[in-house]
């Protein structure tokens, strides 16, 4: 009598096998140690032209990309090394842009090459604005002279009555109709 149950490679019914156990979440200390261990390799991959996502996927161990990026951002030296690797990556991408620009001449190749070149160029501008970005700089050079305004103020002061002719005045509160408080 044959059973219709699905079996694993060892001949056991599926309901009897352990199945895929969930991947245990590593502790923070373990994660930091793993991050420290794989960080140089990730930097190498990025400098070779990989994105951070692809570099993390290439690792022999499972690493949470978001947690890894936050770990990079927490240390000034790690962040500096990461930015340096990204700058090197833009140079690698610049070489790829040239390769795609001088590719075959069929219409499909030209369209695809244009898309690839534009994508690389945009990524390069984002990663390395100083070297590849379009920097907008506004230079404002003007001078303001207040000499004319000062001269006008002096002439108005001269046309006023001399100081000894100023009459003392009393402040009257119009809201109370002249009633004293």
QUINORVEN-V112403 format. One record per residue. N is the residue number from 1. RES is the residue in one letter. PSI is psi in radians with two decimals (* if undefined). OMEGA is omega in radians with two decimals (* if undefined). Layout:
n=N res=RES psi=PSI omega=OMEGA
n=N res=RES psi=PSI omega=OMEGA
This chain:
n=1 res=X psi=2.18 omega=-3.13
n=2 res=X psi=2.49 omega=-3.14
n=3 res=X psi=2.58 omega=3.09
n=4 res=X psi=0.10 omega=-3.11
n=5 res=X psi=2.53 omega=3.04
n=6 res=X psi=2.48 omega=-3.09
n=7 res=X psi=2.66 omega=3.07
n=8 res=X psi=3.07 omega=-3.09
n=9 res=X psi=-0.39 omega=3.14
n=10 res=X psi=-0.03 omega=3.12
n=11 res=X psi=0.02 omega=3.14
n=12 res=X psi=2.57 omega=3.06
n=13 res=X psi=2.62 omega=-3.12
n=14 res=X psi=-0.61 omega=-3.11
n=15 res=X psi=-0.27 omega=-3.11
n=16 res=X psi=-0.20 omega=-3.13
n=17 res=X psi=2.81 omega=-3.10
n=18 res=X psi=-0.45 omega=-3.10
n=19 res=X psi=-2.98 omega=3.12
n=20 res=X psi=2.00 omega=3.12
n=21 res=X psi=2.47 omega=3.11
n=22 res=X psi=2.54 omega=3.14
n=23 res=X psi=2.16 omega=-3.10
n=24 res=X psi=2.45 omega=3.13
n=25 res=X psi=2.16 omega=-3.10
n=26 res=X psi=2.67 omega=3.10
n=27 res=X psi=2.87 omega=-3.13
n=28 res=X psi=-0.69 omega=-3.14
n=29 res=X psi=-0.73 omega=3.12
n=30 res=X psi=-0.74 omega=3.13
n=31 res=X psi=-0.81 omega=-3.12
n=32 res=X psi=-0.71 omega=3.12
n=33 res=X psi=-0.72 omega=3.10
n=34 res=X psi=-0.74 omega=3.13
n=35 res=X psi=-0.76 omega=3.13
n=36 res=X psi=-0.65 omega=-3.10
n=37 res=X psi=-0.69 omega=-3.05
n=38 res=X psi=-0.17 omega=-3.07
n=39 res=X psi=-0.82 omega=3.12
n=40 res=X psi=-0.67 omega=3.13
n=41 res=X psi=-0.68 omega=3.11
n=42 res=X psi=-0.73 omega=3.10
n=43 res=X psi=-0.72 omega=3.10
n=44 res=X psi=-0.79 omega=-3.14
n=45 res=X psi=-0.75 omega=3.14
n=46 res=X psi=-0.76 omega=3.13
n=47 res=X psi=-0.41 omega=3.09
n=48 res=X psi=-0.11 omega=3.08
n=49 res=X psi=0.02 omega=3.14
n=50 res=X psi=2.69 omega=2.93
n=51 res=X psi=2.94 omega=3.12
n=52 res=X psi=-0.73 omega=3.14
n=53 res=X psi=-0.82 omega=-3.13
n=54 res=X psi=-0.69 omega=3.13
n=55 res=X psi=-0.71 omega=3.13
n=56 res=X psi=-0.66 omega=3.11
n=57 res=X psi=-0.50 omega=-3.12
n=58 res=X psi=-0.18 omega=-3.10
n=59 res=X psi=2.65 omega=3.13
n=60 res=X psi=-0.22 omega=3.11
n=61 res=X psi=2.75 omega=3.13
n=62 res=X psi=2.17 omega=-3.13
n=63 res=X psi=2.32 omega=3.09
n=64 res=X psi=2.01 omega=-3.05
n=65 res=X psi=-0.76 omega=-3.14
n=66 res=X psi=-0.79 omega=3.12
n=67 res=X psi=-0.65 omega=3.13
n=68 res=X psi=-0.75 omega=3.13
n=69 res=X psi=-0.74 omega=3.08
n=70 res=X psi=-0.68 omega=3.11
n=71 res=X psi=-0.70 omega=3.09
n=72 res=X psi=-0.80 omega=-3.07
n=73 res=X psi=-0.34 omega=-3.10
n=74 res=X psi=-0.30 omega=-3.08
n=75 res=X psi=2.24 omega=-3.08
n=76 res=X psi=-0.74 omega=-3.11
n=77 res=X psi=-0.73 omega=3.10
n=78 res=X psi=-0.72 omega=-3.14
n=79 res=X psi=-0.66 omega=3.10
n=80 res=X psi=-0.77 omega=3.12
n=81 res=X psi=-0.67 omega=3.11
n=82 res=X psi=-0.79 omega=3.12
n=83 res=X psi=-0.67 omega=3.10
n=84 res=X psi=-0.75 omega=3.11
n=85 res=X psi=-0.67 omega=3.11
n=86 res=X psi=-0.65 omega=3.09
n=87 res=X psi=-0.72 omega=3.09
n=88 res=X psi=-0.69 omega=3.13
n=89 res=X psi=-0.65 omega=3.13
n=90 res=X psi=-0.58 omega=3.09
n=91 res=X psi=-0.67 omega=3.08
n=92 res=X psi=-0.77 omega=3.13
n=93 res=X psi=-0.61 omega=3.10
n=94 res=X psi=-0.70 omega=3.07
n=95 res=X psi=-0.69 omega=3.12
n=96 res=X psi=-0.64 omega=3.12
n=97 res=X psi=-0.78 omega=-3.14
n=98 res=X psi=-0.74 omega=3.12
n=99 res=X psi=-0.74 omega=3.14
n=100 res=X psi=-0.58 omega=-3.12
n=101 res=X psi=-0.51 omega=-3.12
n=102 res=X psi=0.42 omega=-3.12
n=103 res=X psi=-2.97 omega=-3.12
n=104 res=X psi=2.90 omega=-3.02
n=105 res=X psi=0.14 omega=3.14
n=106 res=X psi=2.73 omega=-3.08
n=107 res=X psi=-0.73 omega=3.14
n=108 res=X psi=-0.76 omega=3.13
n=109 res=X psi=-0.70 omega=-3.14
n=110 res=X psi=-0.80 omega=3.13
n=111 res=X psi=-0.79 omega=-3.14
n=112 res=X psi=-0.74 omega=3.12
n=113 res=X psi=-0.70 omega=3.11
n=114 res=X psi=-0.76 omega=3.10
n=115 res=X psi=-0.78 omega=-3.14
n=116 res=X psi=-0.81 omega=-3.14
n=117 res=X psi=-0.79 omega=3.13
n=118 res=X psi=-0.68 omega=3.12
n=119 res=X psi=-0.83 omega=3.10
n=120 res=X psi=-0.77 omega=-3.11
n=121 res=X psi=-0.74 omega=3.12
n=122 res=X psi=-0.79 omega=3.12
n=123 res=X psi=-0.69 omega=3.13
n=124 res=X psi=-0.70 omega=3.09
n=125 res=X psi=-0.67 omega=3.13
n=126 res=X psi=-0.74 omega=-3.08
n=127 res=X psi=-0.59 omega=-3.01
n=128 res=X psi=1.27 omega=-3.09
n=129 res=X psi=-0.63 omega=-3.10
n=130 res=X psi=-0.72 omega=-3.09
n=131 res=X psi=-0.59 omega=-3.01
n=132 res=X psi=-0.13 omega=-3.10
n=133 res=X psi=2.79 omega=3.05
n=134 res=X psi=1.81 omega=-3.08
n=135 res=X psi=2.22 omega=3.10
n=136 res=X psi=2.12 omega=-3.11
n=137 res=X psi=2.30 omega=3.14
n=138 res=X psi=2.11 omega=3.08
n=139 res=X psi=2.14 omega=3.11
n=140 res=X psi=2.00 omega=3.08
n=141 res=X psi=1.93 omega=3.07
n=142 res=X psi=2.77 omega=3.11
n=143 res=X psi=2.53 omega=-3.13
n=144 res=X psi=2.24 omega=3.12
n=145 res=X psi=2.20 omega=3.11
n=146 res=X psi=0.20 omega=-3.13
n=147 res=X psi=-0.78 omega=-3.13
n=148 res=X psi=-0.72 omega=3.14
n=149 res=X psi=-0.69 omega=3.10
n=150 res=X psi=-0.71 omega=3.13
n=151 res=X psi=-0.73 omega=3.10
n=152 res=X psi=-0.71 omega=3.11
n=153 res=X psi=-0.70 omega=3.12
n=154 res=X psi=-0.69 omega=-3.14
n=155 res=X psi=-0.64 omega=3.08
n=156 res=X psi=-0.69 omega=3.12
n=157 res=X psi=-0.65 omega=-3.13
n=158 res=X psi=-0.54 omega=-3.12
n=159 res=X psi=-0.22 omega=3.11
n=160 res=X psi=2.89 omega=3.14
n=161 res=X psi=2.61 omega=3.09
n=162 res=X psi=2.76 omega=-3.05
n=163 res=X psi=-0.61 omega=-3.09
n=164 res=X psi=-0.20 omega=3.13
n=165 res=X psi=0.01 omega=-3.13
n=166 res=X psi=2.31 omega=-3.10
n=167 res=X psi=2.40 omega=3.07
n=168 res=X psi=2.53 omega=-3.13
n=169 res=X psi=2.79 omega=3.12
n=170 res=X psi=2.41 omega=-3.13
n=171 res=X psi=2.24 omega=3.14
n=172 res=X psi=2.28 omega=3.11
n=173 res=X psi=1.90 omega=-3.10
n=174 res=X psi=-0.30 omega=-3.11
n=175 res=X psi=-0.45 omega=-3.12
n=176 res=X psi=0.19 omega=3.11
n=177 res=X psi=0.67 omega=3.03
n=178 res=X psi=-0.01 omega=3.12
n=179 res=X psi=2.43 omega=3.10
n=180 res=X psi=2.61 omega=-3.09
n=181 res=X psi=* omega=*
